[in-house]
Amino acid sequence: MGFFDLFKKKKVEEPKVETAPISAEEQEAKILEEKREEEAKAEAERKELEAGLEKSKEGFFGKLKRAIAGRTTVDADVLDDLEEVLITSDVGVDTTVKIIERIEARVARDKYLNTEELQYILRDEIAQLMEESHRSTEDFGIEVKEGTPFVLMVVGVNGAGKTTTIGKLAAQLTKAGRKVYIGAADTFRAAAIDQLAVWAERAGATMVRQEMGSDPASVAYDTIRSAVANNADVVLIDTAGRLHNKVGLMKELTKIRNVMSKVIPDAPHDVMLVLDGSTGQNAFEQAKQFTEATQVTSLTITKLDGTAKGGVVIGISDKFHIPVRYIGIGEGIDQLKMFDRKEFVRAMFGDAK
């Protein structure tokens, strides 16, 4: 035996373990178990949504019960009272009129409707009014483009929850295995940049920032260039949340959009307006101002867990014909939820018979 042969290791072949084929009964049991897990997860999501909208639900139903107490049929008086309930629940005048007209048409067609059916009629009509939100639930509703980062620009007033929404969205995307870059283009407030940095770290995202007072468009440009160079999947750009009635807002947002398109021609792919649901009718005015200032393509409604003004989601979706992508129902990093109009209406108005 040679000297070096002493150091040679014998290759030990692993014994082949033959696994028995899974029987039809075992396969069926596995499928059933996976189905149970999916159902349990869906039920947990529903309960969390219901808890987040509890104040809005209680406020609406309290008013509705008082309005129809002692009544048996849906007549003109009931519809008048329902109109008042919807308006005072922050659904908005225009949307309320649409809902009442639709119910009037159903009463005329069906000849007789009782007040017990009113809840289910409302549920159906309101769901039809709202815009469809997502084509896919993959990647938390973001339509990631292979080979090119998906760019989302986030706008809204200070205090609406922009920074928190970006952080929560980034967390969901990194959880889905996506590489996320965040651009701190709100350079007018040092606190906003620092807060965004904390969220980026928690989410496992990369943040690009400059000094306070820097040109926001420059930050957006650097973020997208860096994202492209490092094969990122999604870019989230924060913007200054100064008062929505400032004329300079339009120029600033236009400038940011223009520099984005120099790197990725069709960027931004989505402009998301974040609105504070607890402000009720003031959210309508903010939506109006921002949609005039830039091309808003989606909405996020925040802070719905702490308010009875959840009806604002219905009115804004209908009035501006812009889909609500997400709703915030708590402070937790996982409490930004993909908006599902049917689940929202179910949580607000109860199950249909």
Secondary structure as GFF3:
##gff-version 3
##sequence-region A 1 353
A	DSSP	three_ten_helix	4	7	.	.	.	ID=ss1
A	DSSP	alpha_helix	24	52	.	.	.	ID=ss2
A	DSSP	alpha_helix	54	68	.	.	.	ID=ss3
A	DSSP	alpha_helix	76	88	.	.	.	ID=ss4
A	DSSP	alpha_helix	93	110	.	.	.	ID=ss5
A	DSSP	three_ten_helix	115	117	.	.	.	ID=ss6
A	DSSP	alpha_helix	118	129	.	.	.	ID=ss7
A	DSSP	three_ten_helix	138	141	.	.	.	ID=ss8
A	DSSP	beta_strand	150	155	.	.	.	ID=ss9
A	DSSP	alpha_helix	162	175	.	.	.	ID=ss10
A	DSSP	beta_strand	180	184	.	.	.	ID=ss11
A	DSSP	alpha_helix	190	203	.	.	.	ID=ss12
A	DSSP	beta_strand	206	208	.	.	.	ID=ss13
A	DSSP	alpha_helix	216	229	.	.	.	ID=ss14
A	DSSP	beta_strand	234	238	.	.	.	ID=ss15
A	DSSP	alpha_helix	248	263	.	.	.	ID=ss16
A	DSSP	beta_strand	270	276	.	.	.	ID=ss17
A	DSSP	three_ten_helix	277	279	.	.	.	ID=ss18
A	DSSP	alpha_helix	281	293	.	.	.	ID=ss19
A	DSSP	beta_strand	298	302	.	.	.	ID=ss20
A	DSSP	three_ten_helix	304	306	.	.	.	ID=ss21
A	DSSP	alpha_helix	312	320	.	.	.	ID=ss22
A	DSSP	beta_strand	324	328	.	.	.	ID=ss23
A	DSSP	beta_strand	336	338	.	.	.	ID=ss24
A	DSSP	alpha_helix	341	349	.	.	.	ID=ss25
###
